[in-house]
Amino acid sequence: MLITFFRAIILYIIVLIVMRLMGKREIGQLQPFELAISIMIADLASIPMTEIGIPISNGVIPILGLLVMHLTISVINMKSLKAREIICGKPNILIYRGKINEKALRKERFTINELEERLRGNNVVNLGDVEYAILETSGQVTVIQKPEKRTTIPEDFQIKPEYEGIPYDLVIDGKIMEKNLKAIGKNYAWLKNQVEKFNIKPEEALVVTVDGKGQIFCQKKEEA
């Protein structure tokens, strides 16, 4: 039992490292070859994890082999457009200029109900509001609404908003984010002065952030 426990931990760490090396993607955004490799890695890890009689290397070596395969295919994808089309496929337009492309639906084996479901997932409930719907190689559907149906933006009213920048975490769970302080050109003394306005010390904060306009958000940690 103890051996199985430690084998599971070792394989978990190896699989975690391999998945991290494969890159950061959400499951729904995986390319077909990435999904296939992920499934195979899970299967390879499960066998030596539970079967004590099988050497753990029988799972580790194939997993590392799949990692090499993944990295190789990723490099080929970046270098060759033709190879990218063969491996990942090409996006397909399901709705073109407001008209459903029946040929594309049949090719992708998409029903009208599935198309409507994907549109609702993009906060579009009416087929008539869609100008373009594109099935991406990851399986996601990108929706572009008709101009009169799109959400208005400041540019539509010839308004140019001020630059907002990005917010920085300065304190997380009482820990000072020194790199972020340095990135905005501030120091601990400045941080302490800002946080004391909320009647707490930086080390007592659950989170402290600052946005591009210099506005501070601060919340105190609850006492355990």
N, C-alpha and C positions, 0 to 999 in steps of 0.2 A: 504493500500500500504506500509506504514512504517513498519507494523507488518511483512509482507512478506519479506521485506528487511532484517530485523534483524533475522528472522528465517533462511533465506538463509545463512547469515553470520555465525550463530551458527552452522548450519549443515555442512557448509564448513569446519569450524575449527575442528569439531568432525571427519569428514571424513578424513581430512588431517592428524590428529593425529593417527587415526586408520591405515591409509595407511603407515605412517612412522613406526608404531609399527610392521607392517607386514614385514618390511625389505625393502632393496634396490634392486629392480630387474627391468630390462627393461621389457616392455610389451611383447616383443617377447621371453623373457626367463621365463615367468611365467609358472609354472606347471598347469595342468588342474584344480586342486582344488583351486589354487590361482586365476586363471582367473574367475572361477565360483563365488568365494566369492567377487571379485572386481566388477563383473557385478551386483550381488545382492545388494551390498552396494550402488552402484550408483542408483539403482532402489528404494531402501528403502529411500534414502535421498531425492529423487525427489518428493515423495508423500506429506510428511508434509511440504515441502518447499513451495509448491504452494497452498495446501489446508489448509486454515486458520482454518477451523472447526475441523481438525484432530490435536490432541495434539502432540506437537513436540516429546514427549517421545515415541510415537508410532513408530517413526523413529530411535530415539537414542538407545533405548533398544535392538531392533533387530540387529542394527549395532554392538553394543558391544557384543551381543551374537555371531555374526559371527566372531568377533575378537578372542573371546575365542575359538571358533571352529577351527579357523586357527592356533592359537598357539598350541592347542592340537594336531592337525594333524601334525604340524611341529615337535613336540617333538616325536611323534610316528614314523615319518619318520627317525629321527636321531637314534632312539633306535632299530628299527626293519627293517632288510633288506627285509624280506618277505612282511611286510606292505608297504614298499616303492615301491615294485614292483606292488602291487595291486593298490595303490593309484595313483602313478605316471607313472606306466608302465615301460618298459625296452627299452633301445636303440635298434634300428634295423639296421642291415647292408644292405644298398641298393646296394652298389657296393663292391664286395669282390675280392681282388686280380685282379682288372682290369675288372672283369666280372659283368654285371648287374644282380642282384638277382631278377628275375621276381616274384618269390613267395613272397618276402618281399614287392615288389611294389604293388602287388595285395592286400596283407594284409593291407597295409597302405593307399590303394586307391590313389597311386601316379601314374601319367602318366609320360611318358618319357619327355614330354615337361615341366612338373613341375620340374622334376629332373634336366633337363638342366638349367632351370631358377634358381634353388637353387645353382647349380654349378657356374653359372655366378655371382651370389651374393657373391661367394667366390673367384672371379677373376680367374675362370677356364672356358675356353670357349670350350675346347675339351674333350669329354668323354674319349677319349683314353689316356688322361694324368692322369687319376684318378686311384689310387691304391685301396683306400677305401673311401666310402661315408657312413657316419653313421647318421641316423635320431635319434636325441637326444629326451629325454622325453619332453623337452620344445618345440619341433617342429623345432628347429634349425638343420641344416645339417652341420656336421663336415666333411671337405674334407681333405684327405691325398693324395698328389700327388705321382706319381711314382718317385723314387729317381733321375732319370735323368732329371725330369721336375721341380724339386724343386728349389727354389731360393738358390743360394750358400750363405754360411755363412763362417765367418773366420775360423771355425774349419775344414772346407773342405780343407783349404790350410795350416793347422797346424799352424794357427796364433792365439795367445792368446791376445785379446785386453786388455787394461788396465781397471781396475775397474772404472766405471763411477759414481756410486751412483745415487741418485735421486735429482732432482732440488727442491729447496725450494723457496716459495714466501716470500720475505722479506718486501715488501710494496705492498699493494693493494689499489688503489684509494686514495693514500695519507695516509693510515693508516699503522702504523708500526706493523708487525707481531712479537710481542715480543717472543712468544713461539718458533717460527721457528729460530729466532736469537739465543735463548738459546740452541736449539737443535744442532746447528752447532758450538756452543761454542764462539759466537761473541756477541758484544754489540752495543749499539746505536752509540757510538763514531766511531767504525769500519765501521758501515753502512754509517754514514755521510761522512766519509773519502772516501769511495768507490763511493758514489753517486755524490759527489762534482766533481769527475773526469768528469762527464757529464754536469757540470756547473749548477746543480740544487741542491735543498735540498730534503731530503727524503720525506718530506710532500708535495712536488710539483710533485712527481712521480705518474704516472698512475699505473705502475707496476715495481717492481725490483725483479729479481730472481737470484739465484746463483746455478750453477750445481755442480756435484761432483768433478770437476776439478778446482773449484774456479772461473769460468768465470761468470762475471756479465752481466745481460741483464737489461737495464734500458730505460724507455720511459717516457717522461714528459707528464703531463696532459694538454689537450688543455684548453685554457682559455674560460670560459663560455661567 
